[in-house]
Each structure stands twice: as structure tokens, then as C-alpha cells.
Amino acid sequence: MLYALLVGLVIGVVAGWLMKLNLGIVWSIVLGLAGSAVGGFVFGQLGLQTYGVLGSLVSGVVGAVLVLFIVGKIRGRRA
């Protein structure tokens, strides 16, 4: 459980940094966990497989950036 929260935090912080957003710790963790789910789904649909911690981080960050982009479009903000 703690490992998932820490990985979620790292993914959320990296995605927030890439999208130039200042997110708090809680939102970074939530974003990271959601991004991991979205990234795993998208990579699976594209036929891509990830291995190890680095692969999980990459797919999670890609998913989190997609989540931020979609939320930004829905809310009418530039994301």
C-alpha cells in the first residue's frame, strides 16, 4: 500500500511538472494512481507492454498527463 502511494506521488509530481501545474501532495498521489490506471489501459490497447519499475513509471506518467489534458479540456482551461 505504501509503495503504491509513493509511486503514485512520484508519477503525479512528474506529470504536474511536465504540465507546469503546482499540485499538492494529496492531488499528486490521486493523479498518479489514476494515471497509472489510465496509462496501463492505454498501453494495453496499443499492444505495448511495460516491464519493471521504470516501465510502470513511464506508463503512469503518460496516463497522468492524459488525465490532466482531458480534465483541462473539460474544465475549459489550457492544460
C-alpha positions as CSV (number, residue, x, y, z in Angstrom):
1,M,0.0,0.0,0.0
2,L,2.7,2.4,0.9
3,Y,4.7,1.5,-2.2
4,A,1.6,2.3,-4.4
5,L,1.2,5.7,-2.7
6,L,4.9,6.6,-3.1
7,V,4.9,5.6,-6.8
8,G,1.6,7.5,-7.3
9,L,3.2,10.5,-5.7
10,V,6.3,10.3,-8.0
11,I,4.1,9.9,-11.1
12,G,1.8,12.8,-10.1
13,V,4.7,15.1,-9.3
14,V,6.4,14.3,-12.7
15,A,3.1,14.7,-14.6
16,G,2.4,18.0,-12.8
17,W,5.9,19.3,-13.6
18,L,5.5,18.3,-17.3
19,M,2.2,20.1,-17.5
20,K,3.5,23.1,-15.5
21,L,1.0,22.7,-12.6
22,N,1.5,23.0,-8.9
23,L,-0.4,20.2,-7.3
24,G,-0.4,19.4,-3.6
25,I,0.8,16.0,-2.2
26,V,-2.7,14.5,-2.0
27,W,-3.7,15.5,-5.5
28,S,-0.3,14.3,-6.8
29,I,-1.0,10.9,-5.3
30,V,-4.6,10.8,-6.7
31,L,-3.3,11.9,-10.1
32,G,-0.5,9.3,-10.0
33,L,-2.9,6.4,-9.1
34,A,-5.4,7.5,-11.8
35,G,-2.6,8.0,-14.3
36,S,-1.3,4.5,-13.6
37,A,-4.7,3.0,-14.4
38,V,-5.2,5.1,-17.5
39,G,-1.7,4.5,-18.7
40,G,-1.9,0.8,-18.2
41,F,-5.2,0.7,-20.1
42,V,-3.9,2.9,-23.0
43,F,-0.7,0.9,-23.3
44,G,-2.6,-2.3,-23.3
45,Q,-5.0,-1.1,-26.0
46,L,-1.9,-0.1,-28.1
47,G,-0.4,-3.5,-27.6
48,L,2.5,-2.1,-25.6
49,Q,3.9,-3.9,-22.6
50,T,5.9,-2.4,-19.8
51,Y,8.3,-4.2,-17.5
52,G,9.7,-3.2,-14.2
53,V,9.6,-0.1,-12.2
54,L,10.7,2.2,-15.0
55,G,8.1,0.8,-17.4
56,S,5.4,1.4,-14.7
57,L,6.6,4.9,-14.1
58,V,6.6,5.7,-17.9
59,S,3.1,4.3,-18.5
60,G,1.9,6.1,-15.3
61,V,3.2,9.4,-16.3
62,V,1.8,9.1,-19.8
63,G,-1.6,8.2,-18.3
64,A,-1.4,11.1,-15.8
65,V,-0.6,13.6,-18.5
66,L,-3.6,12.3,-20.5
67,V,-5.8,12.7,-17.4
68,L,-4.6,16.3,-16.9
69,F,-5.1,17.1,-20.5
70,I,-8.6,15.7,-20.6
71,V,-9.6,17.4,-17.3
72,G,-8.2,20.7,-18.6
73,K,-10.3,20.4,-21.8
74,I,-13.4,19.6,-19.9
75,R,-12.9,22.5,-17.5
76,G,-12.1,24.8,-20.3
77,R,-8.5,25.5,-19.2
78,R,-5.3,25.2,-21.0
79,A,-3.6,22.0,-19.8
